[in-house]
Amino acid sequence: MTGNLKVHGHFNGLKTTLLFALMWAVIMLIWWLTGGSQGTLGIYIVIGLATTFGSYWFSDKLAIASMHAREVSEQEAPVLYRVVRELSAKAGKPMPRITIAPTMSPNAFATGRNERHAAVCCTQGILQMLNERELRGVLGHELMHVYNHDILTSAVASAMATVITYLGYSLMYFGGGNSRDNRNGSGGGGLGAIGMLVSMILAPIGASLIQMAISRTREFDADEDGSRLTGDPEALASALNKISAGAQAEPMPQTAGTQSVSAMMIANPFSSQGFSRLFSTHPPTDERISRLMQMAQEMRENGVEAGGAGGPQVGY
């Protein structure tokens, strides 16, 4: 990073590498148990990479379109422009496009394959709910997703999850059987049958859980890096508290568009009660707030002043 911002690694590379290694282990285990041919595995890898490459390359356009958001001018959203311009300049990065989604459910996300093809999107609900200081905390978080290249990480994880899921689902239609068993005349029973059962039931679940682990890791890191960018962890903590309560009171409808973007958002946009909380792509809000408040305390102890208090509602 350039400018005044120093990004801390949080062992991101190690954690992400381990998760990707686990994904590859699952892929190879399923492939071996089910006796799949090299050609079959190759086909699914190509499918996973091809579909994910398209969504990654056009991630900004697809995400904005999914939310029915539109790009706004500086005259329409002067506060948004002022804050994003300030934070981008502090990070030494190009300013992203600014868009607003016409939903009252409070949320925000940033997307784009790199800094020069990035876009920040805020909903009308979050603009009416947060004051300027809190909005600054949210935008710092979202910009760090772009600057940390989290979209690329998510795209690679999505491609690998697609491969795992296809390997599992293919058995429902084509069956399985370990090729080593077949060559020994066993007819593909035993190990092949176990492989089919594991693949059909557990493979898609396992792929989703690993994706969630990657997403949760990145959320914690964007919280910390974004707070270092703004110098105000308490502002983000306050914003997360309001957004979480607002999203539960007025959750987004679960359409194909909102579901495709939900993992990018700063908070879970859907109602998450009971068992569904276990499969959320976002860490618990209470844990995020606790970490941010601890960070704020450490900054005070080190003589770092947090951002200004209060501020007017942003409005739109």
Secondary structure, 3 states (H helix, E strand, C coil): CCCCCCCCCCCHHHHHHHHHHHHHHHHHHHHHHCCCCHHHHHHHHHHHHHHHHHHHHCHHHHHHHHCCCEECCCCCCHHHHHHHHHHHHHHCCCCCEEEEECCCCCCEEEECCCHHHCEEEEEHHHHHHCEHHHHHHHHHHHHHHHHCCHHHHHHHHHHHHHHHHHHHHHHHHHCCCCHHHHHCCCCCCCHHHHHHHHHHHHHHHHHHHHHHHHHHHHHHHHHHHHHHHHCCHHHHHHHHHHHHHHHHHCCCCCCHHHHHHHHHCCCCCCCCCHHHHHHCCCCCHHHHHHHHHHHHHHHHHCCCCCCCCCCCECCC
